[in-house]
């Protein structure tokens, strides 16, 4: 266990020399674990992104003949090179599952959470370092299990990332519903276990291990967001686990939790009776809606801190930012019904869920205004992290506004399960957090690897991505209002969709452009680890928070012999009367230089 | 417009350094948290377990209303189980009062009693399931029986996890690592073990009042 009570800990000198494996692979150092999470999740992003490109290929050119791919994946294509419908549905499932859990949840809480929590609160490591390492290795196992669902006989499950019952409860219901679905459930169970270990660590560490002077209301917003996210995960993930347990018994134990009577499969009446398919939806969305905030909240925290740093201004209304996050997370538990407006729910109940859902617009708007208030009148330093954080605000607004339509039951009944929904959730809970994560990677890269990422490439990456995501996701609103269904395999099948096929082609071309821009990022990231410009100062961005008191890259034990003492909040930028335009959190009330 | 820009500009004239800030002052005092890491972690763990059982039991309450619902007869032995579990919890309280008087021998005895009773509960739980199987009530017989096995099974697994925790506590007790001032593992473990009682009562009432 790591000592936190002021005992001397000079870098690595206290420890026997660790070999390569102990230092970089089976490490309990939170920074190594954070980077492991980041790299693993990036690999999952490459897989999940590739799957989405295959989907765009099919949607752009539904009757196209892809002989090259057919040679690579003979079971997924017919003899003419046309993609099979089952394969398309398995792409939908795997893309969604990988991106929601194994990219976003993992990058933002696993990656940034592990890397930043001890550094920003002035601790030497997490409260339970071994549990932390265990959390990563279980996460890695869950990644391997979910990936293997693509490789097994029958392929991946077909039911989407939501795995609605009874499709998910009946192993004989489709090619991917057998082994593929079993692997899906196993991966989610492993992921849940890993997430709970992480969350337990995050909450305990942030609450009990803050350094002297660092009161809760002096925490950077990233820390607040990670704390609130961990609480959300703690309350939401066990409910998903409960649903998954019941699902496993339905699939293998002959129980009927989610399976109603009277289902005929392959001309055979199944034996189950008495279950309730909607029960799965209630349990899933009780988890599922907080889950989208588990993704967006850390993104909000990271973007807030980065914006303040590069606007050289305090974050506008710090306390309201904290309260807004608390309000959003509280409300997230009473809105799950808005995913189920067309499930036969009583219109009265629908109205209740509409009201609770629209209430979330209030704290969300508070946050947006505060970001704008931070940007307002600032002399922004337009670095890559700053650009991505501003992009985050733009995307959050664009995606959030369509949420008001979808949260209103009357409008949602029209737009449910169309591309309007696809446009909405991609912008607000996928692309916006992605931009914040990119901002965070460019920002903390020097702290992780001791080198800078290339700024020019970073800016090209930003503008190409920013234009790219709007070209991909904005036209989807139009497609959705035009009636294109969410999981449609062949839009040309319907006469009323044919006139808008040109939009599908445009989106697909834009998606390939967007993917090419991400290759730019990968090249920049991995080449900069070895060839980036060396950072010789502790604080290249002139930021105020504690991690910038440590060298780049930070050594084992994080801080020198003494832990830092905090004297102020995290946002003393451009304070009148101060010598420089930032005052670190460790600067005493009467600055030493005035003696 | 001017009002808006004034409001928005507030951000740029804040804060006069170095004393004022939007967050609380904290006064530079220690931010020590009043609860120990282990104790807090146990509370967090218990929150997660509570949500797991809340999820399972909300499913139970929903399905309770379906027309196909059929009650099963729960073996009487579960009453005995309840008493065994309670006795186990009481034994811990004796251990705790002993540790406060630094009577390490009594601590070891009571902890062992508690562990044996906990193990006894698990064995007795196995017997309950055996009785049900002998009566022809399986996991998939009715939704009520499904929930009986799932809820009591989930509880038994968490209890078994607690027994593994007890091994750690016992080791501390037998290596003289426990004093009236420092008996954190015992305190943490007692908290979890009592929590197992609460979960048991909850499941028990839920399943019995069907």
Interface residues (C-beta under 8 A of the other chain):
Chain A: X127 X128 X196 X199 X200 X203 X204 X207 X208 X209 X210 X211 X212 X213 X214 X215 X216 X217 X218 X219 X234 X235 X236 X237 X238 X239 X240 X241 X242 X243 X245 X246 X249 X253 X254 X255 X256 X257 X261 X273 X274 X275 X276 X279 X282 X283 X286 X313 X314 X315 X316 X317 X318 X319 X372 X373 X374 X376 X377 X378 X565 X566 X567 X568 X569 X570 X571 X572 X574 X575 X576 X577 X578 X583 X587 X589 X590 X591
Chain B: X5 X7 X8 X9 X10 X11 X12 X13 X14 X15 X16 X17 X18 X19 X21 X22 X23 X24 X25 X26 X28 X29 X30 X31 X33 X35 X36 X37 X40 X41 X44 X45 X47 X48 X49 X50 X51 X52 X53 X54 X55 X56 X58 X59 X62 X63 X66 X67 X68 X69 X138 X139 X140 X142 X143 X146 X150 X154
